Amino acid sequence: MARVDRELAGNLELATLYDQTRQAAVMEIGEFGAVRGDLERELPAETFAFVANLYDGIVAVEAAMERRGPAGTIKDADRQLVEAWEGDAREAQRVLRAALLPPPAPSEPPVRPKRSLVARLRDALRGGSA
């Protein structure tokens, strides 16, 4: 899964460059193809389907990056497709990383973040407990 995570990170960099320069890019798909079977076996079905759908959409995203209208303009639909893919790629990274984490032990209480120092000081100044 780490290989796919790195590949997604690279593809996100290419999409970011496209956003900045409007120059089309060719995205990578090799790592996903190499471990697709392993991911299908190891990931929950919903997670695998999301990631596979993301990779299936790369061809359409690349085509959207290459299309140009008069004077090099980019259609809103093409821009939105690339931006949506970027958001989905970030979500795919999140779910892949979450799938790597071991499940919490059932007997352990959930970890709660500590209150911020600012919140504790504010409460102390108002006369509450810090």
Beta strands, then each sheet from edge to edge (+ up, - down):
end
